[in-house]
Amino acid sequence: MSTQSVSFQNDIMPLFNQYKANMIWRFDITNYEVVKDNAQMIYDRISNQGDSGYMPPPPFDPFTPQQIAMFKAWMDEGFPP
């Protein structure tokens, strides 16, 4: 991951967009406001720390450590759009 800021449009949305056609979600995970409002829960699930399921669910591969770190950096940087 570079030292440049992580943005929702360029970095975070593409992580989830690849699953959009293949998953049923409780909310639109490609919508900035929705992801921002649910960021901690999403982070817990993608990092396998949540107790209510993992994202993405099987049979999809889990996010890589780099992808999880990028999502956390996005949160830590104040959710840049």
PDB file of N, CA, C and O in Angstrom:
ATOM      1  N   MET A   1       0.847  -1.171   0.000  1.00  0.00           N
ATOM      2  CA  MET A   1       0.000   0.000   0.000  1.00  0.00           C
ATOM      3  C   MET A   1       0.893   1.234   0.000  1.00  0.00           C
ATOM      4  O   MET A   1       1.880   1.293   0.733  1.00  0.00           O
ATOM      5  N   SER A   2       0.548   2.204  -0.813  1.00  0.00           N
ATOM      6  CA  SER A   2       1.376   3.398  -0.922  1.00  0.00           C
ATOM      7  C   SER A   2       1.096   4.337   0.237  1.00  0.00           C
ATOM      8  O   SER A   2       0.204   4.092   1.049  1.00  0.00           O
ATOM      9  N   THR A   3       1.866   5.413   0.306  1.00  0.00           N
ATOM     10  CA  THR A   3       1.670   6.403   1.354  1.00  0.00           C
ATOM     11  C   THR A   3       0.562   7.380   0.993  1.00  0.00           C
ATOM     12  O   THR A   3       0.226   8.252   1.795  1.00  0.00           O
ATOM     13  N   GLN A   4      -0.014   7.252  -0.202  1.00  0.00           N
ATOM     14  CA  GLN A   4      -1.114   8.110  -0.593  1.00  0.00           C
ATOM     15  C   GLN A   4      -2.352   7.740   0.197  1.00  0.00           C
ATOM     16  O   GLN A   4      -2.497   6.613   0.671  1.00  0.00           O
ATOM     17  N   SER A   5      -3.239   8.708   0.329  1.00  0.00           N
ATOM     18  CA  SER A   5      -4.479   8.496   1.034  1.00  0.00           C
ATOM     19  C   SER A   5      -5.342   7.453   0.324  1.00  0.00           C
ATOM     20  O   SER A   5      -5.350   7.360  -0.903  1.00  0.00           O
ATOM     21  N   VAL A   6      -6.049   6.693   1.106  1.00  0.00           N
ATOM     22  CA  VAL A   6      -6.982   5.704   0.584  1.00  0.00           C
ATOM     23  C   VAL A   6      -8.319   6.409   0.373  1.00  0.00           C
ATOM     24  O   VAL A   6      -8.761   7.164   1.239  1.00  0.00           O
ATOM     25  N   SER A   7      -8.964   6.172  -0.766  1.00  0.00           N
ATOM     26  CA  SER A   7     -10.272   6.790  -0.996  1.00  0.00           C
ATOM     27  C   SER A   7     -11.329   5.719  -1.232  1.00  0.00           C
ATOM     28  O   SER A   7     -11.028   4.620  -1.699  1.00  0.00           O
ATOM     29  N   PHE A   8     -12.552   6.055  -0.906  1.00  0.00           N
ATOM     30  CA  PHE A   8     -13.647   5.119  -1.122  1.00  0.00           C
ATOM     31  C   PHE A   8     -13.793   4.812  -2.603  1.00  0.00           C
ATOM     32  O   PHE A   8     -13.869   3.650  -3.003  1.00  0.00           O
ATOM     33  N   GLN A   9     -13.831   5.858  -3.408  1.00  0.00           N
ATOM     34  CA  GLN A   9     -14.081   5.705  -4.844  1.00  0.00           C
ATOM     35  C   GLN A   9     -13.026   4.850  -5.533  1.00  0.00           C
ATOM     36  O   GLN A   9     -13.357   3.977  -6.335  1.00  0.00           O
ATOM     37  N   ASN A  10     -11.765   5.097  -5.223  1.00  0.00           N
ATOM     38  CA  ASN A  10     -10.672   4.426  -5.935  1.00  0.00           C
ATOM     39  C   ASN A  10     -10.216   3.111  -5.311  1.00  0.00           C
ATOM     40  O   ASN A  10      -9.687   2.244  -6.007  1.00  0.00           O
ATOM     41  N   ASP A  11     -10.417   2.960  -4.001  1.00  0.00           N
ATOM     42  CA  ASP A  11      -9.826   1.817  -3.314  1.00  0.00           C
ATOM     43  C   ASP A  11     -10.843   0.900  -2.624  1.00  0.00           C
ATOM     44  O   ASP A  11     -10.751  -0.323  -2.729  1.00  0.00           O
ATOM     45  N   ILE A  12     -11.800   1.489  -1.926  1.00  0.00           N
ATOM     46  CA  ILE A  12     -12.711   0.688  -1.110  1.00  0.00           C
ATOM     47  C   ILE A  12     -13.868   0.129  -1.926  1.00  0.00           C
ATOM     48  O   ILE A  12     -14.145  -1.069  -1.861  1.00  0.00           O
ATOM     49  N   MET A  13     -14.538   0.963  -2.681  1.00  0.00           N
ATOM     50  CA  MET A  13     -15.669   0.489  -3.476  1.00  0.00           C
ATOM     51  C   MET A  13     -15.281  -0.672  -4.398  1.00  0.00           C
ATOM     52  O   MET A  13     -16.033  -1.642  -4.485  1.00  0.00           O
ATOM     53  N   PRO A  14     -14.141  -0.612  -5.087  1.00  0.00           N
ATOM     54  CA  PRO A  14     -13.772  -1.751  -5.943  1.00  0.00           C
ATOM     55  C   PRO A  14     -13.598  -3.070  -5.180  1.00  0.00           C
ATOM     56  O   PRO A  14     -13.808  -4.139  -5.752  1.00  0.00           O
ATOM     57  N   LEU A  15     -13.219  -3.009  -3.908  1.00  0.00           N
ATOM     58  CA  LEU A  15     -13.103  -4.233  -3.114  1.00  0.00           C
ATOM     59  C   LEU A  15     -14.433  -4.975  -3.053  1.00  0.00           C
ATOM     60  O   LEU A  15     -14.484  -6.200  -3.166  1.00  0.00           O
ATOM     61  N   PHE A  16     -15.514  -4.205  -2.872  1.00  0.00           N
ATOM     62  CA  PHE A  16     -16.832  -4.800  -2.701  1.00  0.00           C
ATOM     63  C   PHE A  16     -17.593  -4.951  -4.005  1.00  0.00           C
ATOM     64  O   PHE A  16     -18.436  -5.838  -4.140  1.00  0.00           O
ATOM     65  N   ASN A  17     -17.302  -4.097  -4.952  1.00  0.00           N
ATOM     66  CA  ASN A  17     -18.029  -4.107  -6.224  1.00  0.00           C
ATOM     67  C   ASN A  17     -17.902  -5.447  -6.945  1.00  0.00           C
ATOM     68  O   ASN A  17     -18.824  -5.866  -7.645  1.00  0.00           O
ATOM     69  N   GLN A  18     -16.785  -6.107  -6.777  1.00  0.00           N
ATOM     70  CA  GLN A  18     -16.563  -7.390  -7.440  1.00  0.00           C
ATOM     71  C   GLN A  18     -17.541  -8.468  -6.968  1.00  0.00           C
ATOM     72  O   GLN A  18     -17.735  -9.468  -7.658  1.00  0.00           O
ATOM     73  N   TYR A  19     -18.158  -8.272  -5.798  1.00  0.00           N
ATOM     74  CA  TYR A  19     -19.094  -9.251  -5.257  1.00  0.00           C
ATOM     75  C   TYR A  19     -20.557  -8.870  -5.456  1.00  0.00           C
ATOM     76  O   TYR A  19     -21.452  -9.660  -5.155  1.00  0.00           O
ATOM     77  N   LYS A  20     -20.802  -7.676  -5.957  1.00  0.00           N
ATOM     78  CA  LYS A  20     -22.161  -7.131  -6.004  1.00  0.00           C
ATOM     79  C   LYS A  20     -23.151  -8.050  -6.715  1.00  0.00           C
ATOM     80  O   LYS A  20     -24.274  -8.213  -6.236  1.00  0.00           O
ATOM     81  N   ALA A  21     -22.784  -8.638  -7.812  1.00  0.00           N
ATOM     82  CA  ALA A  21     -23.710  -9.478  -8.578  1.00  0.00           C
ATOM     83  C   ALA A  21     -23.924 -10.846  -7.941  1.00  0.00           C
ATOM     84  O   ALA A  21     -24.900 -11.527  -8.256  1.00  0.00           O
ATOM     85  N   ASN A  22     -23.029 -11.255  -7.053  1.00  0.00           N
ATOM     86  CA  ASN A  22     -23.062 -12.610  -6.519  1.00  0.00           C
ATOM     87  C   ASN A  22     -23.517 -12.731  -5.068  1.00  0.00           C
ATOM     88  O   ASN A  22     -23.565 -13.837  -4.530  1.00  0.00           O
ATOM     89  N   MET A  23     -23.850 -11.614  -4.427  1.00  0.00           N
ATOM     90  CA  MET A  23     -24.203 -11.666  -3.016  1.00  0.00           C
ATOM     91  C   MET A  23     -25.480 -10.883  -2.748  1.00  0.00           C
ATOM     92  O   MET A  23     -25.803  -9.934  -3.461  1.00  0.00           O
ATOM     93  N   ILE A  24     -26.195 -11.291  -1.717  1.00  0.00           N
ATOM     94  CA  ILE A  24     -27.356 -10.550  -1.231  1.00  0.00           C
ATOM     95  C   ILE A  24     -26.912  -9.844   0.042  1.00  0.00           C
ATOM     96  O   ILE A  24     -26.415 -10.477   0.974  1.00  0.00           O
ATOM     97  N   TRP A  25     -27.094  -8.535   0.072  1.00  0.00           N
ATOM     98  CA  TRP A  25     -26.636  -7.745   1.222  1.00  0.00           C
ATOM     99  C   TRP A  25     -27.796  -7.122   1.950  1.00  0.00           C
ATOM    100  O   TRP A  25     -28.863  -6.900   1.375  1.00  0.00           O
ATOM    101  N   ARG A  26     -27.586  -6.842   3.203  1.00  0.00           N
ATOM    102  CA  ARG A  26     -28.586  -6.119   3.988  1.00  0.00           C
ATOM    103  C   ARG A  26     -28.590  -4.642   3.628  1.00  0.00           C
ATOM    104  O   ARG A  26     -29.572  -3.942   3.873  1.00  0.00           O
ATOM    105  N   PHE A  27     -27.509  -4.175   3.055  1.00  0.00           N
ATOM    106  CA  PHE A  27     -27.398  -2.778   2.620  1.00  0.00           C
ATOM    107  C   PHE A  27     -26.457  -2.701   1.439  1.00  0.00           C
ATOM    108  O   PHE A  27     -25.745  -3.660   1.140  1.00  0.00           O
ATOM    109  N   ASP A  28     -26.450  -1.551   0.758  1.00  0.00           N
ATOM    110  CA  ASP A  28     -25.620  -1.373  -0.442  1.00  0.00           C
ATOM    111  C   ASP A  28     -24.181  -1.097  -0.039  1.00  0.00           C
ATOM    112  O   ASP A  28     -23.842   0.016   0.363  1.00  0.00           O
ATOM    113  N   ILE A  29     -23.356  -2.094  -0.147  1.00  0.00           N
ATOM    114  CA  ILE A  29     -21.970  -1.999   0.292  1.00  0.00           C
ATOM    115  C   ILE A  29     -21.076  -1.260  -0.706  1.00  0.00           C
ATOM    116  O   ILE A  29     -19.873  -1.126  -0.481  1.00  0.00           O
ATOM    117  N   THR A  30     -21.659  -0.781  -1.804  1.00  0.00           N
ATOM    118  CA  THR A  30     -20.904   0.063  -2.730  1.00  0.00           C
ATOM    119  C   THR A  30     -21.326   1.527  -2.594  1.00  0.00           C
ATOM    120  O   THR A  30     -20.907   2.363  -3.395  1.00  0.00           O
ATOM    121  N   ASN A  31     -22.148   1.848  -1.595  1.00  0.00           N
ATOM    122  CA  ASN A  31     -22.598   3.219  -1.344  1.00  0.00           C
ATOM    123  C   ASN A  31     -21.733   3.824  -0.242  1.00  0.00           C
ATOM    124  O   ASN A  31     -21.628   3.262   0.848  1.00  0.00           O
ATOM    125  N   TYR A  32     -21.118   4.963  -0.525  1.00  0.00           N
ATOM    126  CA  TYR A  32     -20.182   5.589   0.410  1.00  0.00           C
ATOM    127  C   TYR A  32     -20.779   5.788   1.797  1.00  0.00           C
ATOM    128  O   TYR A  32     -20.194   5.350   2.787  1.00  0.00           O
ATOM    129  N   GLU A  33     -21.934   6.442   1.884  1.00  0.00           N
ATOM    130  CA  GLU A  33     -22.532   6.749   3.184  1.00  0.00           C
ATOM    131  C   GLU A  33     -22.864   5.484   3.968  1.00  0.00           C
ATOM    132  O   GLU A  33     -22.660   5.426   5.181  1.00  0.00           O
ATOM    133  N   VAL A  34     -23.369   4.486   3.279  1.00  0.00           N
ATOM    134  CA  VAL A  34     -23.729   3.228   3.939  1.00  0.00           C
ATOM    135  C   VAL A  34     -22.480   2.538   4.490  1.00  0.00           C
ATOM    136  O   VAL A  34     -22.479   2.065   5.627  1.00  0.00           O
ATOM    137  N   VAL A  35     -21.437   2.482   3.696  1.00  0.00           N
ATOM    138  CA  VAL A  35     -20.202   1.827   4.147  1.00  0.00           C
ATOM    139  C   VAL A  35     -19.575   2.627   5.285  1.00  0.00           C
ATOM    140  O   VAL A  35     -19.109   2.045   6.264  1.00  0.00           O
ATOM    141  N   LYS A  36     -19.557   3.933   5.169  1.00  0.00           N
ATOM    142  CA  LYS A  36     -19.019   4.780   6.234  1.00  0.00           C
ATOM    143  C   LYS A  36     -19.785   4.551   7.531  1.00  0.00           C
ATOM    144  O   LYS A  36     -19.173   4.386   8.586  1.00  0.00           O
ATOM    145  N   ASP A  37     -21.107   4.538   7.470  1.00  0.00           N
ATOM    146  CA  ASP A  37     -21.939   4.360   8.663  1.00  0.00           C
ATOM    147  C   ASP A  37     -21.792   2.977   9.287  1.00  0.00           C
ATOM    148  O   ASP A  37     -22.049   2.811  10.479  1.00  0.00           O
ATOM    149  N   ASN A  38     -21.387   1.995   8.512  1.00  0.00           N
ATOM    150  CA  ASN A  38     -21.258   0.611   8.983  1.00  0.00           C
ATOM    151  C   ASN A  38     -19.815   0.124   8.972  1.00  0.00           C
ATOM    152  O   ASN A  38     -19.567  -1.081   9.015  1.00  0.00           O
ATOM    153  N   ALA A  39     -18.865   1.048   8.915  1.00  0.00           N
ATOM    154  CA  ALA A  39     -17.456   0.689   8.711  1.00  0.00           C
ATOM    155  C   ALA A  39     -16.917  -0.262   9.777  1.00  0.00           C
ATOM    156  O   ALA A  39     -16.217  -1.218   9.444  1.00  0.00           O
ATOM    157  N   GLN A  40     -17.224  -0.024  11.040  1.00  0.00           N
ATOM    158  CA  GLN A  40     -16.665  -0.889  12.085  1.00  0.00           C
ATOM    159  C   GLN A  40     -17.192  -2.316  11.954  1.00  0.00           C
ATOM    160  O   GLN A  40     -16.429  -3.272  12.085  1.00  0.00           O
ATOM    161  N   MET A  41     -18.466  -2.461  11.702  1.00  0.00           N
ATOM    162  CA  MET A  41     -19.037  -3.793  11.531  1.00  0.00           C
ATOM    163  C   MET A  41     -18.428  -4.481  10.309  1.00  0.00           C
ATOM    164  O   MET A  41     -18.091  -5.664  10.357  1.00  0.00           O
ATOM    165  N   ILE A  42     -18.292  -3.731   9.218  1.00  0.00           N
ATOM    166  CA  ILE A  42     -17.688  -4.297   8.003  1.00  0.00           C
ATOM    167  C   ILE A  42     -16.246  -4.701   8.280  1.00  0.00           C
ATOM    168  O   ILE A  42     -15.819  -5.790   7.894  1.00  0.00           O
ATOM    169  N   TYR A  43     -15.505  -3.841   8.938  1.00  0.00           N
ATOM    170  CA  TYR A  43     -14.113  -4.168   9.273  1.00  0.00           C
ATOM    171  C   TYR A  43     -14.039  -5.438  10.126  1.00  0.00           C
ATOM    172  O   TYR A  43     -13.211  -6.313   9.874  1.00  0.00           O
ATOM    173  N   ASP A  44     -14.906  -5.532  11.130  1.00  0.00           N
ATOM    174  CA  ASP A  44     -14.917  -6.725  11.978  1.00  0.00           C
ATOM    175  C   ASP A  44     -15.165  -7.979  11.151  1.00  0.00           C
ATOM    176  O   ASP A  44     -14.556  -9.022  11.392  1.00  0.00           O
ATOM    177  N   ARG A  45     -16.047  -7.875  10.190  1.00  0.00           N
ATOM    178  CA  ARG A  45     -16.379  -9.044   9.368  1.00  0.00           C
ATOM    179  C   ARG A  45     -15.283  -9.383   8.363  1.00  0.00           C
ATOM    180  O   ARG A  45     -14.959 -10.557   8.184  1.00  0.00           O
ATOM    181  N   ILE A  46     -14.708  -8.381   7.707  1.00  0.00           N
ATOM    182  CA  ILE A  46     -13.665  -8.703   6.721  1.00  0.00           C
ATOM    183  C   ILE A  46     -12.379  -9.164   7.391  1.00  0.00           C
ATOM    184  O   ILE A  46     -11.584  -9.886   6.789  1.00  0.00           O
ATOM    185  N   SER A  47     -12.176  -8.747   8.638  1.00  0.00           N
ATOM    186  CA  SER A  47     -10.972  -9.162   9.359  1.00  0.00           C
ATOM    187  C   SER A  47     -11.242 -10.383  10.238  1.00  0.00           C
ATOM    188  O   SER A  47     -10.410 -10.764  11.061  1.00  0.00           O
ATOM    189  N   ASN A  48     -12.420 -10.993  10.050  1.00  0.00           N
ATOM    190  CA  ASN A  48     -12.804 -12.204  10.784  1.00  0.00           C
ATOM    191  C   ASN A  48     -12.806 -12.016  12.291  1.00  0.00           C
ATOM    192  O   ASN A  48     -12.482 -12.935  13.043  1.00  0.00           O
ATOM    193  N   GLN A  49     -13.179 -10.798  12.731  1.00  0.00           N
ATOM    194  CA  GLN A  49     -13.276 -10.523  14.161  1.00  0.00           C
ATOM    195  C   GLN A  49     -14.728 -10.452  14.622  1.00  0.00           C
ATOM    196  O   GLN A  49     -15.001 -10.424  15.822  1.00  0.00           O
ATOM    197  N   GLY A  50     -15.655 -10.422  13.671  1.00  0.00           N
ATOM    198  CA  GLY A  50     -17.062 -10.308  14.033  1.00  0.00           C
ATOM    199  C   GLY A  50     -17.642 -11.629  14.475  1.00  0.00           C
ATOM    200  O   GLY A  50     -17.146 -12.691  14.100  1.00  0.00           O
ATOM    201  N   ASP A  51     -18.694 -11.565  15.273  1.00  0.00           N
ATOM    202  CA  ASP A  51     -19.337 -12.787  15.730  1.00  0.00           C
ATOM    203  C   ASP A  51     -20.626 -13.069  14.973  1.00  0.00           C
ATOM    204  O   ASP A  51     -21.363 -13.993  15.317  1.00  0.00           O
ATOM    205  N   SER A  52     -20.898 -12.277  13.945  1.00  0.00           N
ATOM    206  CA  SER A  52     -22.144 -12.463  13.190  1.00  0.00           C
ATOM    207  C   SER A  52     -21.881 -12.813  11.729  1.00  0.00           C
ATOM    208  O   SER A  52     -22.706 -12.522  10.863  1.00  0.00           O
ATOM    209  N   GLY A  53     -20.750 -13.427  11.456  1.00  0.00           N
ATOM    210  CA  GLY A  53     -20.449 -13.866  10.101  1.00  0.00           C
ATOM    211  C   GLY A  53     -19.265 -13.149   9.505  1.00  0.00           C
ATOM    212  O   GLY A  53     -18.820 -12.115  10.001  1.00  0.00           O
ATOM    213  N   TYR A  54     -18.768 -13.719   8.437  1.00  0.00           N
ATOM    214  CA  TYR A  54     -17.596 -13.174   7.773  1.00  0.00           C
ATOM    215  C   TYR A  54     -17.977 -12.599   6.427  1.00  0.00           C
ATOM    216  O   TYR A  54     -18.979 -12.986   5.826  1.00  0.00           O
ATOM    217  N   MET A  55     -17.160 -11.665   5.963  1.00  0.00           N
ATOM    218  CA  MET A  55     -17.319 -11.096   4.634  1.00  0.00           C
ATOM    219  C   MET A  55     -15.994 -11.269   3.909  1.00  0.00           C
ATOM    220  O   MET A  55     -14.934 -11.063   4.500  1.00  0.00           O
ATOM    221  N   PRO A  56     -16.042 -11.636   2.672  1.00  0.00           N
ATOM    222  CA  PRO A  56     -17.191 -12.215   1.985  1.00  0.00           C
ATOM    223  C   PRO A  56     -17.425 -13.640   2.476  1.00  0.00           C
ATOM    224  O   PRO A  56     -16.492 -14.290   2.949  1.00  0.00           O
ATOM    225  N   PRO A  57     -18.651 -14.129   2.372  1.00  0.00           N
ATOM    226  CA  PRO A  57     -18.938 -15.473   2.856  1.00  0.00           C
ATOM    227  C   PRO A  57     -18.390 -16.533   1.909  1.00  0.00           C
ATOM    228  O   PRO A  57     -18.122 -16.251   0.741  1.00  0.00           O
ATOM    229  N   PRO A  58     -18.227 -17.742   2.410  1.00  0.00           N
ATOM    230  CA  PRO A  58     -17.837 -18.842   1.520  1.00  0.00           C
ATOM    231  C   PRO A  58     -18.870 -18.980   0.408  1.00  0.00           C
ATOM    232  O   PRO A  58     -20.058 -18.772   0.656  1.00  0.00           O
ATOM    233  N   PRO A  59     -18.470 -19.313  -0.771  1.00  0.00           N
ATOM    234  CA  PRO A  59     -17.192 -19.885  -1.186  1.00  0.00           C
ATOM    235  C   PRO A  59     -16.171 -18.843  -1.620  1.00  0.00           C
ATOM    236  O   PRO A  59     -15.125 -19.207  -2.156  1.00  0.00           O
ATOM    237  N   PHE A  60     -16.440 -17.567  -1.407  1.00  0.00           N
ATOM    238  CA  PHE A  60     -15.508 -16.518  -1.830  1.00  0.00           C
ATOM    239  C   PHE A  60     -14.271 -16.522  -0.944  1.00  0.00           C
ATOM    240  O   PHE A  60     -14.340 -16.832   0.246  1.00  0.00           O
ATOM    241  N   ASP A  61     -13.136 -16.172  -1.547  1.00  0.00           N
ATOM    242  CA  ASP A  61     -11.896 -16.061  -0.789  1.00  0.00           C
ATOM    243  C   ASP A  61     -11.982 -14.884   0.170  1.00  0.00           C
ATOM    244  O   ASP A  61     -12.602 -13.870  -0.152  1.00  0.00           O
ATOM    245  N   PRO A  62     -11.369 -15.002   1.344  1.00  0.00           N
ATOM    246  CA  PRO A  62     -11.354 -13.868   2.267  1.00  0.00           C
ATOM    247  C   PRO A  62     -10.490 -12.737   1.703  1.00  0.00           C
ATOM    248  O   PRO A  62      -9.671 -12.944   0.807  1.00  0.00           O
ATOM    249  N   PHE A  63     -10.691 -11.553   2.245  1.00  0.00           N
ATOM    250  CA  PHE A  63      -9.845 -10.434   1.855  1.00  0.00           C
ATOM    251  C   PHE A  63      -8.414 -10.709   2.287  1.00  0.00           C
ATOM    252  O   PHE A  63      -8.178 -11.385   3.289  1.00  0.00           O
ATOM    253  N   THR A  64      -7.469 -10.188   1.535  1.00  0.00           N
ATOM    254  CA  THR A  64      -6.053 -10.344   1.870  1.00  0.00           C
ATOM    255  C   THR A  64      -5.707  -9.417   3.031  1.00  0.00           C
ATOM    256  O   THR A  64      -6.433  -8.457   3.290  1.00  0.00           O
ATOM    257  N   PRO A  65      -4.620  -9.688   3.724  1.00  0.00           N
ATOM    258  CA  PRO A  65      -4.182  -8.768   4.781  1.00  0.00           C
ATOM    259  C   PRO A  65      -3.984  -7.346   4.256  1.00  0.00           C
ATOM    260  O   PRO A  65      -4.253  -6.382   4.973  1.00  0.00           O
ATOM    261  N   GLN A  66      -3.518  -7.204   3.020  1.00  0.00           N
ATOM    262  CA  GLN A  66      -3.329  -5.874   2.437  1.00  0.00           C
ATOM    263  C   GLN A  66      -4.670  -5.166   2.232  1.00  0.00           C
ATOM    264  O   GLN A  66      -4.784  -3.967   2.491  1.00  0.00           O
ATOM    265  N   GLN A  67      -5.674  -5.893   1.775  1.00  0.00           N
ATOM    266  CA  GLN A  67      -6.997  -5.299   1.577  1.00  0.00           C
ATOM    267  C   GLN A  67      -7.619  -4.898   2.911  1.00  0.00           C
ATOM    268  O   GLN A  67      -8.240  -3.840   3.017  1.00  0.00           O
ATOM    269  N   ILE A  68      -7.455  -5.729   3.915  1.00  0.00           N
ATOM    270  CA  ILE A  68      -7.983  -5.410   5.248  1.00  0.00           C
ATOM    271  C   ILE A  68      -7.271  -4.176   5.804  1.00  0.00           C
ATOM    272  O   ILE A  68      -7.911  -3.293   6.375  1.00  0.00           O
ATOM    273  N   ALA A  69      -5.950  -4.117   5.636  1.00  0.00           N
ATOM    274  CA  ALA A  69      -5.180  -2.958   6.104  1.00  0.00           C
ATOM    275  C   ALA A  69      -5.605  -1.696   5.365  1.00  0.00           C
ATOM    276  O   ALA A  69      -5.653  -0.620   5.961  1.00  0.00           O
ATOM    277  N   MET A  70      -5.913  -1.810   4.083  1.00  0.00           N
ATOM    278  CA  MET A  70      -6.361  -0.650   3.319  1.00  0.00           C
ATOM    279  C   MET A  70      -7.705  -0.150   3.850  1.00  0.00           C
ATOM    280  O   MET A  70      -7.897   1.057   3.994  1.00  0.00           O
ATOM    281  N   PHE A  71      -8.634  -1.057   4.142  1.00  0.00           N
ATOM    282  CA  PHE A  71      -9.924  -0.652   4.698  1.00  0.00           C
ATOM    283  C   PHE A  71      -9.727   0.030   6.048  1.00  0.00           C
ATOM    284  O   PHE A  71     -10.358   1.051   6.323  1.00  0.00           O
ATOM    285  N   LYS A  72      -8.859  -0.523   6.891  1.00  0.00           N
ATOM    286  CA  LYS A  72      -8.568   0.080   8.200  1.00  0.00           C
ATOM    287  C   LYS A  72      -7.938   1.447   8.026  1.00  0.00           C
ATOM    288  O   LYS A  72      -8.279   2.375   8.760  1.00  0.00           O
ATOM    289  N   ALA A  73      -7.025   1.599   7.070  1.00  0.00           N
ATOM    290  CA  ALA A  73      -6.409   2.902   6.809  1.00  0.00           C
ATOM    291  C   ALA A  73      -7.465   3.909   6.380  1.00  0.00           C
ATOM    292  O   ALA A  73      -7.421   5.069   6.789  1.00  0.00           O
ATOM    293  N   TRP A  74      -8.407   3.474   5.562  1.00  0.00           N
ATOM    294  CA  TRP A  74      -9.497   4.355   5.134  1.00  0.00           C
ATOM    295  C   TRP A  74     -10.281   4.837   6.341  1.00  0.00           C
ATOM    296  O   TRP A  74     -10.619   6.017   6.431  1.00  0.00           O
ATOM    297  N   MET A  75     -10.574   3.938   7.269  1.00  0.00           N
ATOM    298  CA  MET A  75     -11.268   4.322   8.498  1.00  0.00           C
ATOM    299  C   MET A  75     -10.414   5.307   9.313  1.00  0.00           C
ATOM    300  O   MET A  75     -10.905   6.344   9.760  1.00  0.00           O
ATOM    301  N   ASP A  76      -9.151   4.974   9.496  1.00  0.00           N
ATOM    302  CA  ASP A  76      -8.247   5.793  10.309  1.00  0.00           C
ATOM    303  C   ASP A  76      -8.028   7.175   9.714  1.00  0.00           C
ATOM    304  O   ASP A  76      -7.770   8.132  10.444  1.00  0.00           O
ATOM    305  N   GLU A  77      -8.129   7.286   8.392  1.00  0.00           N
ATOM    306  CA  GLU A  77      -7.924   8.574   7.716  1.00  0.00           C
ATOM    307  C   GLU A  77      -9.199   9.417   7.691  1.00  0.00           C
ATOM    308  O   GLU A  77      -9.212  10.501   7.108  1.00  0.00           O
ATOM    309  N   GLY A  78     -10.261   8.931   8.312  1.00  0.00           N
ATOM    310  CA  GLY A  78     -11.488   9.727   8.401  1.00  0.00           C
ATOM    311  C   GLY A  78     -12.447   9.492   7.241  1.00  0.00           C
ATOM    312  O   GLY A  78     -13.270  10.356   6.939  1.00  0.00           O
ATOM    313  N   PHE A  79     -12.355   8.340   6.588  1.00  0.00           N
ATOM    314  CA  PHE A  79     -13.285   7.950   5.526  1.00  0.00           C
ATOM    315  C   PHE A  79     -13.250   8.867   4.295  1.00  0.00           C
ATOM    316  O   PHE A  79     -14.297   9.374   3.893  1.00  0.00           O
ATOM    317  N   PRO A  80     -12.080   9.094   3.688  1.00  0.00           N
ATOM    318  CA  PRO A  80     -12.030   9.952   2.495  1.00  0.00           C
ATOM    319  C   PRO A  80     -12.936   9.390   1.394  1.00  0.00           C
ATOM    320  O   PRO A  80     -12.928   8.189   1.122  1.00  0.00           O
ATOM    321  N   PRO A  81     -13.720  10.280   0.763  1.00  0.00           N
ATOM    322  CA  PRO A  81     -14.598   9.819  -0.297  1.00  0.00           C
ATOM    323  C   PRO A  81     -13.806   9.381  -1.522  1.00  0.00           C
ATOM    324  O   PRO A  81     -14.394   8.961  -2.519  1.00  0.00           O
TER     325      PRO A  81
END
